[in-house]
Amino acid sequence: MDAPLEHKDKYQEQIQNVFREIGKVVVGQEYMVNRLLIGLFTHGHVLLEGVPGLAKTLTVNTLANVLHLDFKRIQFTPDLLPADLVGTMIYNQQRAEFEVKKGPIFANIVLADEVNRSPAKVQAALLESMQERQVTIGETTYKLDTPFLVLATQNPVDQEGTYPLPEAQVDRFMMKVYVDYPSKEDELEIMRRMANLSFHRTVETHLTKEDIFAIRDEINKVNMSESLERYIIELVFATRRPEDYKLTEEAAYIQFGASPRASINLNRAAKAVAYFDGRDYVLPEDIKEVATDVLNHRILLNFEAEADGVSTHQIIRTILNKVPINY
């Protein structure tokens, strides 16, 4: 295969080592780790949703340790202030001047834990940092560290004390990944590990910052044919104009379709999936594999859908089945 990816085999092995190292600590969350790495390698932030106790925080922390990246965790609470996130100016009495105290947003991997428990101003400060990759403290603007990845967790909005993020803000996330309960065998292994009070597993470091930047460049070189580019556009337009695609039943449930960010992120994520699979070209299956995670938080359903028990997952599944690929 004539591949433009000069170091593909080297990085393929290192990526697999990352999965193995995380598996020493975290049981059965390969899907979540895969999505986190896609976000890291494609400049995309990831929103994780699941009930408490599913190792979301542990997985992110372990990933940062394996990649030897600066990691900060921020527990979002109703009394959190924007300055607690980005930093503030503090008066130094000895020098008789104000000094900048940078907040936890200045890290390579930032875990915003339970982001939907925070006030709107704090959410806005976080999402502005995600989009601009810089923050302003006082009159000075500071660039954030690179690589910079925000991984936010949220509990299901039907739980007490949670508030859904505004649609325009959720759209800033590349993917929204639902974290499900482990299988019986995985939970058995989790129980055995965590019930052992002496359990402590150290992980080895894999992939330097330079490696991460190099992998980003290689993923960017993965080829996507024009027919698949147009297929992505068709999928996104099917969420906006379902009647044009003979999705009459789905049209009755969709209030708003996906934004142009969906097209961009589908392209990037599909290239990453192909690269992880050892290919320098994208297949339709790569697009379909990430379509749910990229689209599920960008399709807004109406009250009729909620009344009839229709989910965005069902809508996306139908779109993938009915929208053709024109080679």
CORFENTA-V165373 format. One line per field, one symbol per residue. ss: DSSP state (@ for helix, = for strand, . for the rest). phi: phi as a letter, one per 30 degrees, with the letter a starting at -180 (. if undefined). psi: psi as a letter, one per 30 degrees, with the letter a starting at -180 (. if undefined). A space follows every 50 residues. Layout:
ss=???
phi=???
psi=???
This chain:
ss=.......@@@@@@@@@@@@@@@@......@@@@@@@@@@@@....====. .....@@@@@@@@@@@@...=====......@@@@@======....==== ==......=====.@@@..@@@@@@@@@@@@@.====..====.....== ====............@@@@....====.....@@@@@@@@@@@@..... ........@@@@@@@@@@@@@.=..@@@@@@@@@@@@@@@.@@@@..@@@ @..===...@@@@@@@@@@@@@@@@@....=..@@@@@@@@@@@@....= =.@@@@@@...@@@@@@@@@@@.....
phi=.dcdcdcedddeddddddddddddcccibddddedddedddbiccbccbl ddjcidddddddedddchcdbbcbddbdcdceddccjaccdcddchadbd cdddddadbcccdhddccddddedddddddddhabcbiccccdddbdbbc cccbdeddddicbddeedddddddbccdccdddddddddddddddddcda cdcddbideddddddedddddddbdddddddddddddddcbeddchcddd ddcddbcddedddddddddddddddddiccbccedddddcedddcdcccc ccdddddciccddddddddddcddccd
psi=kjkgjegeeefeeeeeeeeeeeffekkgheeeeeeeeeeefghklkkkkl llgggeeeeeeeeeeefhlkkkkjjklfgkleffefllkkkjeefhlklk jkaffilekkjjkhfgglleeeeeeefeeeefhllkjbgkkkkllkljkk jkkklkfglkgkkkkkefeeffkekjkkjlklleeeeeeeeeeffjfgkj jlllkkjleeeeeeeeeeeffkkkleeeeeeeeeeefffeifefghieee fffkekaklffeeeeeeeeeeeeeefgglglkleeeeeefeeeeffgfjj lafeeeeggkleeeeeeeeeffjljj.
